[in-house]
């Protein structure tokens, strides 16, 4: 394999390996932290909302898709998690590809129990699995409840 192809392959393989490991470690990290009696967020003592904020903003990075961007491509923090056009397209045409990431901040699009089910199983209220580009998270129930608490704590937008 030519050197340039190996380098590109190594970068792609490394990125996807990192992503897979991160998805597998998140539930394990959370479970170990809970067993040790420590919160799974860097903001101890602030309850589920603080842990949910950490998971949403620093781990899952939900705002990258669910927050609109301004004309410069920067996230519009005043409309955090209020839904946005999906900026990525699949390599091959896919009529099922979503055009918008839904609003999840302030008033999520489903009940707390349905949101927890979504975050722990990857299954939506219609019984179907999530479609890409949304990642099918497999959070622990406590992490999912923390995420929902944080999402509900945000001011609802019209």
C-alpha positions as CSV (number, residue, x, y, z in Angstrom):
1,X,0.0,0.0,0.0
2,X,1.5,3.4,-0.9
3,X,2.5,5.6,2.0
4,X,-0.2,8.2,1.4
5,X,-2.9,5.5,1.4
6,X,-1.6,4.0,4.6
7,X,-1.5,7.4,6.3
8,X,-5.1,8.2,5.3
9,X,-6.2,4.7,6.3
10,X,-4.4,5.0,9.7
11,X,-6.1,8.3,10.4
12,X,-9.6,7.0,9.4
13,X,-9.1,3.8,11.3
14,X,-7.7,5.6,14.4
15,X,-10.7,8.0,14.4
16,X,-13.3,5.3,14.1
17,X,-11.4,3.2,16.7
18,X,-11.5,6.2,19.1
19,X,-15.2,6.8,18.5
20,X,-16.0,3.1,19.1
21,X,-14.0,3.1,22.3
22,X,-15.6,6.3,23.5
23,X,-19.1,4.9,23.0
24,X,-18.1,1.8,24.9
25,X,-16.4,3.6,27.7
26,X,-19.0,6.1,28.5
27,X,-21.4,3.7,30.2
28,X,-18.5,1.9,31.9
29,X,-17.1,5.2,33.2
30,X,-20.5,6.2,34.5
31,X,-21.1,2.9,36.2
32,X,-17.6,2.8,37.8
33,X,-18.0,6.4,39.0
34,X,-21.4,5.6,40.6
35,X,-20.0,2.4,42.2
36,X,-17.2,4.5,43.7
37,X,-19.8,7.0,45.0
38,X,-18.5,9.8,42.8
39,X,-20.5,11.8,40.2
40,X,-19.8,11.1,36.6
41,X,-19.3,14.8,35.8
42,X,-16.6,17.3,36.6
43,X,-19.0,19.4,38.6
44,X,-19.5,17.5,41.8
45,X,-22.4,18.5,44.1
46,X,-24.6,20.0,41.4
47,X,-26.9,17.0,40.9
48,X,-28.4,15.4,37.8
49,X,-28.7,18.7,35.9
50,X,-24.9,19.3,36.1
51,X,-24.1,15.8,35.1
52,X,-26.6,16.0,32.2
53,X,-25.0,19.3,31.1
54,X,-21.6,17.7,31.1
55,X,-22.9,14.7,29.0
56,X,-24.8,16.9,26.5
57,X,-22.1,19.5,26.0
58,X,-18.8,17.7,26.6
59,X,-19.4,14.1,25.8
60,X,-22.2,13.6,23.3
61,X,-21.8,17.2,21.9
62,X,-25.5,17.3,21.0
63,X,-25.3,21.0,20.1
64,X,-23.2,20.3,17.1
65,X,-26.4,19.0,15.3
66,X,-29.3,20.3,17.4
67,X,-28.2,24.0,17.6
68,X,-28.6,26.3,14.7
69,X,-25.6,28.1,13.2
70,X,-25.2,31.7,12.1
71,X,-24.0,32.8,8.7
72,X,-20.4,32.3,9.8
73,X,-21.0,28.7,10.8
74,X,-20.8,29.4,14.6
75,X,-23.3,27.9,16.9
76,X,-26.1,30.3,18.0
77,X,-25.8,29.9,21.8
78,X,-29.0,31.9,22.3
79,X,-30.9,29.1,20.5
80,X,-29.0,26.2,22.1
81,X,-30.5,22.8,21.2
82,X,-33.6,24.3,19.5
83,X,-33.2,22.2,16.4
84,X,-31.3,22.9,13.2
85,X,-30.9,21.8,9.6
86,X,-28.7,18.7,9.2
87,X,-25.5,19.9,7.5
88,X,-24.2,16.4,6.6
89,X,-25.3,14.3,3.7
90,X,-24.8,10.6,3.2
91,X,-22.2,9.4,0.6
92,X,-25.0,7.6,-1.3
93,X,-28.4,9.1,-1.8
94,X,-30.8,8.1,1.0
95,X,-34.4,9.2,0.9
96,X,-34.7,8.4,4.6
97,X,-31.9,10.9,5.5
98,X,-33.3,13.5,7.9
99,X,-33.2,17.2,6.9
100,X,-33.5,18.6,10.4
101,X,-32.2,17.7,13.8
102,X,-35.2,18.2,16.2
103,X,-35.5,20.6,19.1
104,X,-34.4,18.9,22.2
105,X,-33.8,21.8,24.7
106,X,-36.4,23.2,27.0
107,X,-39.2,21.0,25.9
108,X,-38.0,17.8,24.4
109,X,-40.1,16.2,21.7
110,X,-41.2,13.2,23.9
111,X,-42.0,12.4,27.5
112,X,-39.2,11.9,30.0
113,X,-39.7,8.1,29.9
114,X,-39.6,8.1,26.1
115,X,-36.5,10.2,26.1
116,X,-34.8,7.8,28.6
117,X,-35.8,4.9,26.4
118,X,-34.3,6.6,23.4
119,X,-31.0,7.3,25.1
120,X,-30.7,3.9,26.7
121,X,-31.9,1.7,23.7
122,X,-31.7,3.9,20.6
123,X,-35.4,3.2,20.0
124,X,-37.9,6.1,19.4
125,X,-41.6,6.4,20.3
126,X,-42.6,4.7,17.1
127,X,-40.7,1.6,18.0
128,X,-38.0,2.2,15.3
129,X,-34.3,2.5,15.8
130,X,-32.8,5.9,15.3
131,X,-31.4,6.8,11.8
132,X,-28.1,8.2,11.0
133,X,-26.6,10.7,11.4
134,X,-28.0,10.4,15.0
135,X,-25.8,8.1,17.0
136,X,-27.7,5.2,18.8
137,X,-26.5,6.0,22.3
138,X,-26.6,3.2,25.0
139,X,-26.4,5.3,28.1
140,X,-27.0,4.0,31.5
141,X,-30.4,4.9,32.9
142,X,-29.0,7.4,35.4
143,X,-27.0,9.2,32.7
144,X,-30.1,9.3,30.4
145,X,-32.2,10.7,33.3
146,X,-29.5,13.3,33.9
147,X,-29.5,14.3,30.2
148,X,-33.3,14.7,30.3
149,X,-33.1,16.8,33.5
150,X,-30.6,19.1,31.8
151,X,-32.6,19.3,28.6
152,X,-35.8,20.2,30.6
153,X,-33.8,22.8,32.6
154,X,-33.1,24.9,29.4
155,X,-35.6,27.7,28.7
156,X,-38.2,26.6,26.1
157,X,-38.1,28.6,22.9
158,X,-41.0,29.4,20.6
